[in-house]
Amino acid sequence: MIKASFGITKEPFNRNELALLPQQQKILDVLKIHSQQGGFSVIIGQPGVGKSVLREHLEQLGKARDTVVVSFSQTLHTYVNILKQLAESLQIDAPTKQLEKELIQVTFSHVREHKTLYTVIDEAHLLDMTVLRKLRLLFDRFPRKNNLVLFGQPELLYRLSMLANADIKSRITFSQTLLPLNDVDLEHYIVKELEAVRLGINTFDAGATELILRSARGNLRLCRNLCYGSLVEACRQNQRIVTIQHVNDVLVQPHWRSHEELIKQQVVS
């Protein structure tokens, strides 16, 4: 609908090749440095602040000939099942009892070929600490030229800060919290998305942009979804400029309402 209405070949706010914002780029640069010395990195952030975009860019490094990236997010598993996920990603076919040994041998062979290794675990806050401890012990036996990167919500850092998990926390070489974005960064993101598909930066009028920024509250995912939804509403009404009315048409949808507002609505009904 959006492509047909605006005469474009790609949709804004619905693209795969999202550019990194400054704080994301800084973290990626540091992760690359730590990959050269056996890094154990933890990236923390609330849902929607940009962890997924950063993870996707990290995964893209695997396209280079000198880099191997193993990434998975199915963390509600036993240690053995996680080993199987790692083995599958590295194309290892071995009996369960031999998986650890084979993983270590394959990683050393990659390093001998002058490759850098990244193991990326998303939704790491769902990992059982016993499983994470076993993974930490396994990665201690990996070659130095690798980086274990955990992406998770703040709960992960709270659990690592417990005295019982001091052995894991003490081995972290880099950690960073992805913060909610300020209005300037969010507006910059909106402009870049419009420019990327060759739409004018006035596609959203000033009032619509202000309402989107206020409603998103620094959350990149909310901003993205609200912009896309508002464009859909404008197209439905055969208009080429997004106004406050189009944004409000999205904001009245139930999933945009707060928990308190939904409760009040039920009481009134």
Phi, psi and omega in degrees: 000312183295316181297318181291320183291323184258356179067042180239165183260344178229149178268134173288156177063014179216030183258157177275326186271070180279135179284151178281140173276164187309313183292329177290318180296320179298317180295317179299318180298319180290322178299322178296321180294315182290341179291345181272355185224025179075059185280152171227102190246146180230121179248121187245145175181152175293159178304132174094000184272355176122012180295318183296319179297317178297316179299318180297321178293323177296320178295327180295339178298336181294347178286341178286149184292336184258018183223138175237124180240124175249125185223137174205160183229003180274082189265351179275060183223167173285168179301317182297317180293327176291321175301321180295323177296317178297316181296319180297319180296327180266009177058047178256128177243103184210156175300153183306318183294339183259001187299313181302312181300316181293320178300316180296316181296318180295318180296321177294324178294323177296318181293323177297336176270013177064038177256150176259138184251137171233129171246114187250122179243111178272161181055038185292342178293346178271352180292137171292137183297329176295319178295315180298322179297317178295321177296320179299317179296322178296314183289341173296338181264357177283161175296162186293332186277065180207164179217119173271119185242120178256129173250129181197174176277166185308334179306327181298315181291325177299317182290321179293334181282351178291144184304324181295340182251019181299330180295330178279312183299324183294344181264358177292127180262340180204135175217150181206143176257124174281116184269155172304146184279152174277170185298326180296316180293320179294318178295322177298320178298315180299314181297316181297321179295320179292317180295326183297333180250011176065041170257151179291149181289351176268012178299326172257123178287171187301319181295319179295317179298316180298318180293321178297314180297319181293323183283327182288331178053044176082002182267116185297319182293318178296319179298315180298312182293322181290321177296315182295316179298322179293323176296320178298316180296321178296318179295322180300329182262013178057040177242149184253359176239128179277127182244178178303322181300319180292321178295317179295329177298331177277318185294339179281351177295141188305323185288348175270352181278148178286164179302317182295320180295321180294321178297315180298321180296320178296320180296316180297320180295000000 
